[in-house]
Every structure is written in structure tokens, then in C-alpha cells.
Amino acid sequence: MTPVSRWSPEQDEAPSDYRESADREQVREWGLRAGRQLEEGKVREAELTLRMALAKAPTDPRCRSLLAICLATGRGKLQTAEKLARGVVEQDAGDPVAQYALGRVLIETGDRRQAFRCFARARALAGADKALKASVARQDPRRAKVFRSLPRDHALNVFFGRLFRRLGGRRR
């Protein structure tokens, strides 16, 4: 009897489950590394890292979202990046990283109003993720509305926001 013939079908499944969980963990690590690389401005390295991760898990939403940022900022492929980012958001609208990525892509396309809406959604969905909140704050430096019950572009919010900014008053 050879060592290969000793394997039963039940024993063969365990290593594949282990391999899948190890692959998911490696893809997660690559996604985090690519996020750090993007924050440091290393877009090329981040894209390479993401392409390796997507080779193992082509449907990973974090990696696809971050790849959209790489395509928009590094290569200037704005239509492809926007299509990719919107696809991830359509797949899961409650994903804060996807909302952030769509906002970054929309900033590159020049659609600031939609980008700021995406950043606001990402900030609201981020929960306790301080790194994501800091990234959103760097992209969306706007202060909170003066009158929360009124829309941001209401004349009172615009007027008092500009007034407080000139006076240097700090708000929450």
C-alpha cells in the first residue's frame, strides 16, 4: 500500500479548506498592504500587490475597490476605474472601502459633489475603523454642517460655514 492510497476522501477535504482559508488570509494581507502603499503614494507597487491578490481571489471587494483607485490615479483610466468601483458598490452598498474608492475615483473624474457624498457614506459606514476614517478625512476636508437639519448647500449653512471659517471658530 502506497502513502497516496491511504488518503480517504474525508481527509482530502480538510487540506483544501485549510488552503482556502490560508488563501483568504493572504489576500486580506495583500489588500491591507496595498492600502498602505496607496496611502504612501506608491501606486505602482499597490497595483502589483492587488493584481497578485486578485489572481487568487478575483471577486474580493476590497482588492477590486483599491484597484479602481490605482487605475484612476496611477494610469488615468478613469472610465474603467469608475465602472469597477461602481460595480463593487452595487455588489455591496454597505462596504465603506468601496464607497471610499468610488469617491476617490469620482474626485479624479471631477465629480466632486458625488465624491463627497461617497466620502460621507464611507465615514458613516466606517464604524471603528480609524484608518479608513483618517483616509476619508484627508480626501474630504469639509467641516460638519452648521445646521444639521438643513442640506449642506442651503444658503444658511453656506453663509455661516464661511463666516465661522473666517473667524477661525472650531466646530465639531
Buried (B, 14 or more C-beta within 10 A) or exposed (E): EEEEEEEEEEEEEEEEEEEEEEEEEBBBEBBBBBBEBBEEEBBEBBBBBBBBBBEBBEEBBBBBBBBBBBBBBBEEBBEBBBEBBBBBBEEEEEBBBBBBBBBBBBBBBEBEEBBBBBBBBBBEBBEEBEEBBEBBEEBBEEEEBBEEEEEBEBEEBBEBBEEBEEEEEEEE
